[in-house]
């Protein structure tokens, strides 16, 4: 079990895409999510809603989504754009490098569209994690509240990491948002923001060796007024 510092949790957390079949105790999940409630939000709006699934409820959602994808292999329309339409070259380069490095861990080359498609489809099974979560937000919220949502999501992932669990946040669930919203019977005012796979990591799977590169501190921050 990790049980380390916040520094260690931040630096060791990574998107985990292969899990052990081991179940996750409900009490542990409740402990993690109860602490995540204290995430900051502007005006204390707390604009998040989290649906936590396992067992038959999780399987039913996966089955419904699989049926949707059998009819619409590229998804049935996004609830929101995951990326801007025209990414600047620096961001597109980072995104492309991330994808290439991911498929390289599996030995899947760029021209193997079937192999890449097969791996991508595992997103919609939560990578066989024993727990799948859907994070939703009120449709009336704006960019500021979506930032709040990100802080809540980060809290959940870091708290899970601290308790020896692994996670993967998945924006791709917006591609099947209508199916998810219908199957989970979400009220009309809620929209799907992302999915979250959660469980105990499969340390032997090569895909979990991926560690994406990060920009240097000097690239992302400027220090002004310090004698350094």
ZILINZI-V700809 format. One record per residue. N is the residue number from 0. PSI is psi in radians with two decimals (none if undefined). BURIAL is # if it has 24 or more other ideal C-beta (glycine too) atoms within 12 Angstrom, else .. D_CENTER is the distance of its C-alpha to the mean C-alpha in Angstrom with 2 decimals. Layout:
n=<N	N>
psi=<PSI	PSI>
burial=<BURIAL	BURIAL>
d_center=<D_CENTER	D_CENTER>
This chain:
n=<0	1	2	3	4	5	6	7	8	9	10	11	12	13	14	15	16	17	18	19	20	21	22	23	24	25	26	27	28	29	30	31	32	33	34	35	36	37	38	39	40	41	42	43	44	45	46	47	48	49	50	51	52	53	54	55	56	57	58	59	60	61	62	63	64	65	66	67	68	69	70	71	72	73	74	75	76	77	78	79	80	81	82	83	84	85	86	87	88	89	90	91	92	93	94	95	96	97	98	99	100	101	102	103	104	105	106	107	108	109	110	111	112	113	114	115	116	117	118	119	120	121	122	123	124	125	126	127	128	129	130	131	132	133	134	135	136	137	138	139	140	141	142	143	144	145	146	147	148	149	150	151	152	153	154	155	156	157	158	159	160	161	162	163	164	165	166	167	168	169	170	171	172	173	174	175	176	177	178	179	180	181	182	183	184	185	186	187	188	189	190	191	192	193	194	195	196	197	198	199	200	201	202	203	204	205	206	207	208	209	210	211	212	213	214	215	216	217	218	219	220	221	222	223	224	225	226	227>
psi=<2.47	-1.12	0.78	-2.81	2.96	-0.73	-0.83	-0.67	-0.76	-0.77	-0.40	-0.33	2.41	2.85	2.05	2.22	0.34	2.33	2.70	2.67	-0.06	2.30	2.82	2.26	2.33	-0.66	-0.68	-0.74	-0.76	-0.64	-0.79	-0.84	-0.51	-0.66	-0.64	-0.34	-0.42	0.17	2.56	2.63	2.46	2.22	0.19	0.61	-0.55	1.11	0.25	2.68	2.19	2.22	2.12	2.14	2.50	3.02	-2.41	-0.61	-0.70	-0.75	-0.68	-0.76	-0.78	-0.68	-0.75	-0.75	-0.66	-0.68	-0.77	-0.76	-0.44	-0.48	-0.55	1.40	-0.47	0.17	2.87	0.45	2.32	2.50	-0.41	2.72	2.18	-0.70	2.71	2.68	-0.71	1.58	2.40	2.66	-0.69	-0.67	-0.64	-0.66	-0.73	-0.75	-0.79	-0.72	-0.70	-0.80	-0.77	-0.74	-0.65	-0.91	-0.43	-0.56	-0.41	-0.06	0.53	1.95	2.92	-0.65	-0.02	1.36	-0.63	-0.75	-0.70	-0.67	-0.68	-0.75	-0.73	-0.62	-0.37	-0.34	-0.70	0.15	0.20	0.55	0.54	0.40	2.59	-0.28	2.30	2.37	2.52	2.13	2.15	2.82	2.64	2.33	-0.37	-0.16	2.70	-2.91	-0.66	-0.71	-0.48	-0.54	-0.70	-0.70	-0.71	-0.64	-0.68	-0.77	-0.78	-0.71	-0.80	-0.80	-0.71	-0.68	-0.67	-0.76	-0.73	-0.42	0.26	0.15	2.89	2.76	2.89	2.05	2.38	1.74	-0.36	-0.30	-0.28	-0.36	-0.36	0.56	-0.64	-0.72	-0.78	-0.83	-0.67	-0.81	-0.63	-0.04	0.79	2.46	2.68	-0.51	-0.16	2.42	2.63	2.20	-0.88	2.96	2.82	2.04	2.45	2.37	-2.90	2.26	2.56	1.70	-0.31	-0.23	2.29	-0.49	-0.42	0.08	-0.20	2.25	1.90	2.62	2.65	2.52	2.65	2.81	-0.68	-0.41	-0.50	-0.20	2.54	2.32	2.12	2.31	0.07	2.62	1.15	none>
burial=<.	.	.	.	.	.	.	.	#	.	.	#	#	#	#	#	#	#	#	#	.	.	.	#	.	.	.	#	#	.	.	#	#	.	.	#	.	.	#	.	#	.	.	.	.	.	#	#	#	#	#	#	#	#	.	.	.	#	.	.	#	#	.	#	#	.	.	#	#	.	.	.	.	.	#	#	.	.	#	#	.	.	.	.	.	.	.	.	.	.	.	.	.	.	.	.	.	.	.	.	.	#	#	.	.	#	.	.	.	.	.	.	.	.	.	.	.	.	#	#	#	#	#	#	#	#	#	#	#	#	#	#	#	#	#	#	#	.	.	.	#	.	.	.	#	#	.	#	#	#	#	#	#	#	#	#	#	#	#	#	#	#	#	#	#	#	#	#	#	#	#	#	#	#	#	#	#	#	#	#	#	.	#	#	.	#	.	.	.	#	#	#	#	#	#	#	#	#	#	#	#	.	.	.	.	.	#	#	.	#	.	.	.	.	.	.	.	.	.	.	.	.	.	.	.	.	.	.>
d_center=<21.37	20.03	21.74	21.94	21.96	19.38	20.29	19.58	16.23	15.04	16.65	15.71	11.97	10.20	7.48	9.33	10.18	13.30	14.27	17.65	18.99	19.80	19.08	17.66	20.31	19.95	21.77	19.36	16.43	18.73	19.67	16.19	15.48	19.07	18.72	15.58	17.95	19.73	17.18	19.21	19.54	22.32	25.23	23.45	22.15	19.07	17.64	14.71	14.86	12.73	13.68	13.49	14.67	16.44	19.61	21.29	19.16	16.05	18.32	19.81	16.64	15.91	19.59	19.68	16.87	18.67	21.82	20.46	19.32	22.76	24.31	21.97	20.49	18.85	17.39	19.42	18.78	16.02	15.89	15.38	15.42	12.19	14.64	18.26	20.84	22.58	20.57	23.03	23.96	22.46	18.91	19.46	20.75	17.73	15.44	18.06	18.50	14.88	15.25	18.71	17.93	15.23	17.79	20.54	19.32	20.06	23.20	22.21	24.16	23.51	26.14	24.74	23.06	23.20	21.54	18.68	18.39	18.46	15.56	13.45	14.49	12.90	9.49	11.41	12.56	9.32	11.11	13.79	12.18	14.66	12.41	10.05	9.18	9.38	9.37	12.44	14.85	18.56	19.59	22.28	20.13	20.23	18.58	19.47	17.71	14.48	14.83	15.35	12.14	10.37	12.73	12.07	8.32	9.62	12.34	10.56	8.89	12.32	14.32	12.78	13.54	16.95	17.63	17.11	13.83	10.81	7.06	4.15	0.57	3.28	6.14	8.57	9.22	11.49	13.70	14.78	14.58	18.27	18.16	15.41	17.35	20.56	19.72	18.30	21.24	19.44	22.16	22.76	21.83	18.14	15.66	12.14	9.71	6.33	5.52	4.45	6.67	9.25	12.65	15.17	14.59	17.08	18.72	21.03	18.73	19.13	15.63	14.65	17.32	15.42	15.42	14.86	17.75	17.94	20.63	23.51	24.23	27.16	25.07	22.82	25.35	29.03	31.24	34.22	37.19	36.49	39.04	36.78>
